[in-house]
Amino acid sequence: MRHQLPNVEDLIDTDVSFFSNINSLLSSIHKGYRDENHLYYYQKDGNYFKFVCREKNNIVLTEELVSCFSVSVPTVKKTESLKEMMLVLEEAEQAVVVGKSDQPIGVLDVKQAFLELYASYAHLNAYFEAMIDTMDTSISMIDEEERTVVWTSGAEQIFSIKKEDILGRQMTEFFKESMLKCRDSLYTGQAFQRYQHQPRPDLFVLINSQPIYLEGEIIGAVAAEVDVTSQVQLNRELYQANQKISDLENKMQKFHAEPDPFLMINGKSEELEKVKEKIKKISTTNATILIHGETGVGKELFAKAVHYIREDKNAPFIAINCGAISPTLFESELFGYEKGAFSGALNKGKAGKVALAKGGTLFLDEIGELPLDMQVKFLRVLQENSYFPVGGTKELEVDCRVVAATNKDLEKLVHEGNFREDLYYRLNTIPLTIPPLRERKDDIVDIAHLYLYELSNKYQRQIELVSPEAMKSLMEYSWPGNIRELKNVIEHIVVFSTSEVVHSSDLPERVRRVSSGTTKTIDSFKREKVLSLKEEMKIHERNVIRNVLEQESGNKNLAARTLGVSRATLYNKLNKHQLDNE
Ligand SMILES: Nc1ncnc2c1ncn2[C@@H]1O[C@H](COP(=O)(O)OP(=O)(O)OP(=O)(O)O)[C@@H](O)[C@H]1O
């Protein structure tokens, strides 16, 4: 292909004569093989010499004469690279090309090489210019002195600056330094991917930018911009429309005859759908339901879903957190008290949660924390459907359905003697397990985006994208605090966000560390298969580089120094481990 550099072989001139010594050259010439301007090469003391035999010099050639008019010529191996060849030709006009066993093959000529290389350059340039002229996208390049060397018609359109006005001039004459991502790439070696930027109040662009290297040295930078103004505007309108819709939906819920019981439960994973299906089935009974799930999986939301399905529209949902009430107050909280029941009691008495839940649902969260004496009393509620308020003599009837929840292993508590077995079996009539977030990874994507949308509205931030790398970390993290933790992480991201794209660096360290491999995830604990040493070393190298970069706040010069490698080596490794876009 003409635009590519020629090989050494393409440049070899074989129309020359080689002789093993000066005498065989002389005898050939004396025998009449004399050709005007023909090049003769002979060897002497292991070196090559060039002799041009001109026809006009019709004199008898002697060894002295030939020696006198010969010039020494260096050799270059046929297998040598074009770059090595150029180094040799820097010192001489010609070079003898020798094969594997040092036999001469032909010569390289500086003029010939120059013409060939120029032809390749001209082809390459023609292709390059045509490509640049055909592109609609905005591409701009600067050289090491920040001069604009490429400015496509796409760039002309986006920035309303003509090519002839900007080419050859410093980009900083046209844009503020802080706006020039390619300048950052030029000086820091950093590459940027889909970086959102607003060069003018009415213009939004996504920028990819990266340094241009030549033999390990940065010689310029390139930036490609895509105009996303209309998308951003549409997004904003969509945001506002969505906001209005969700406000309206909330208002509508109040009037709707049958509100969606699962409205507040986000996620569409198969595992979650199975739970919803089970709730629909079990809600046809009045039986007590025991919800089990890790902390933060949303047990209260599911208890409410049960309530919405099986109770009337205006029926009460009364929640009591068994872990949050002191044991001494528990009974009066649950059952209420008669007036004057104890000192400090209200004069007119107070209804307990069981009474408040009349005709609806009593939700007992953290049931594992229920004090043992209360367990006995509560068992009576479930079995007899009646109870006495504190200080009361009149037995009251229970008219509510009970849903309890726990993140503890109740069976274990029973074995340890901390939970009554009879109460356990009574509560566990219908068990419902909510799977943890790490077992329904599809929900992570959904819920993260929903919170991102909701919280960026709340904090007035415009965050629109989660980078694939950041999403990978979110998916790989084990979420011990489940949805509550995910919500906190997203809130952290939104509050501290500086750009419209969420990058890995925006995530809390514990979440990031998982995909960088420095923390063992639940999955990796399970990973019993050790990879080959080469693979393990590769993973280790990636982690070390990533950690040092983090430690040096992304400064690659400092990171290279800390790691004791050259900048070029670091860049190669970043590229190899695909860490250069982070
Ligand atoms: N599927 C979901 N969609 C939206 N929000 C959810 C979902 N699941 C849980 N949440 C939210 O996560 C937070 C924790 O939920 P909840 O308090 O119900 O968890 P829990 O399982 O009862 O936790 P704990 O055992 O610690 O009491 C709440 O803010 C809740 O709204």
The ligand as an SDF file (V2000), in Angstrom:
LIG
                    3D

 31 33  0  0  0  0  0  0  0  0999 V2000
  -37.0990   -2.2630   45.5770 N   0  0  0  0  0  0  0  0  0  0  0  0
  -36.9410   -1.0350   46.1150 C   0  0  0  0  0  0  0  0  0  0  0  0
  -37.2300    0.0560   45.3960 N   0  0  0  0  0  0  0  0  0  0  0  0
  -37.0530    1.2680   45.9100 C   0  0  0  0  0  0  0  0  0  0  0  0
  -36.5890    1.5160   47.1390 N   0  0  0  0  0  0  0  0  0  0  0  0
  -36.3080    0.4750   47.9030 C   0  0  0  0  0  0  0  0  0  0  0  0
  -36.4780   -0.8590   47.4410 C   0  0  0  0  0  0  0  0  0  0  0  0
  -36.1120   -1.6850   48.4090 N   0  0  0  0  0  0  0  0  0  0  0  0
  -35.7280   -0.9110   49.4440 C   0  0  0  0  0  0  0  0  0  0  0  0
  -35.8530    0.3850   49.1400 N   0  0  0  0  0  0  0  0  0  0  0  0
  -35.4960    1.5100   50.0010 C   0  0  0  0  0  0  0  0  0  0  0  0
  -34.3760    1.0940   50.7820 O   0  0  0  0  0  0  0  0  0  0  0  0
  -34.4610    1.6060   52.0870 C   0  0  0  0  0  0  0  0  0  0  0  0
  -34.4650    0.4630   53.0700 C   0  0  0  0  0  0  0  0  0  0  0  0
  -35.6940   -0.2160   53.0030 O   0  0  0  0  0  0  0  0  0  0  0  0
  -36.3730   -0.8850   54.2860 P   0  0  0  0  0  0  0  0  0  0  0  0
  -36.2360   -0.0130   55.5000 O   0  0  0  0  0  0  0  0  0  0  0  0
  -37.7180   -1.3540   53.9030 O   0  0  0  0  0  0  0  0  0  0  0  0
  -35.3870   -2.1020   54.4550 O   0  0  0  0  0  0  0  0  0  0  0  0
  -35.4380   -3.2630   55.5220 P   0  0  0  0  0  0  0  0  0  0  0  0
  -35.2360   -4.5160   54.7690 O   0  0  0  0  0  0  0  0  0  0  0  0
  -36.6810   -3.1220   56.3490 O   0  0  0  0  0  0  0  0  0  0  0  0
  -34.1450   -2.9450   56.3710 O   0  0  0  0  0  0  0  0  0  0  0  0
  -33.8380   -3.2840   57.9250 P   0  0  0  0  0  0  0  0  0  0  0  0
  -33.7850   -4.7710   58.0500 O   0  0  0  0  0  0  0  0  0  0  0  0
  -32.5070   -2.6320   58.1500 O   0  0  0  0  0  0  0  0  0  0  0  0
  -34.9740   -2.6600   58.6880 O   0  0  0  0  0  0  0  0  0  0  0  0
  -35.7210    2.4450   52.1380 C   0  0  0  0  0  0  0  0  0  0  0  0
  -35.3730    3.7960   51.8640 O   0  0  0  0  0  0  0  0  0  0  0  0
  -36.5570    1.8800   51.0230 C   0  0  0  0  0  0  0  0  0  0  0  0
  -37.4580    2.8300   50.4990 O   0  0  0  0  0  0  0  0  0  0  0  0
  1  2  1  0
  2  3  1  0
  2  7  2  0
  3  4  2  0
  4  5  1  0
  5  6  2  0
  6  7  1  0
  6 10  1  0
  7  8  1  0
  8  9  2  0
  9 10  1  0
 10 11  1  0
 11 12  1  0
 11 30  1  0
 12 13  1  0
 13 14  1  0
 13 28  1  0
 14 15  1  0
 15 16  1  0
 16 17  2  0
 16 18  1  0
 16 19  1  0
 19 20  1  0
 20 21  2  0
 20 22  1  0
 20 23  1  0
 23 24  1  0
 24 25  2  0
 24 26  1  0
 24 27  1  0
 28 29  1  0
 28 30  1  0
 30 31  1  0
M  END
$$$$
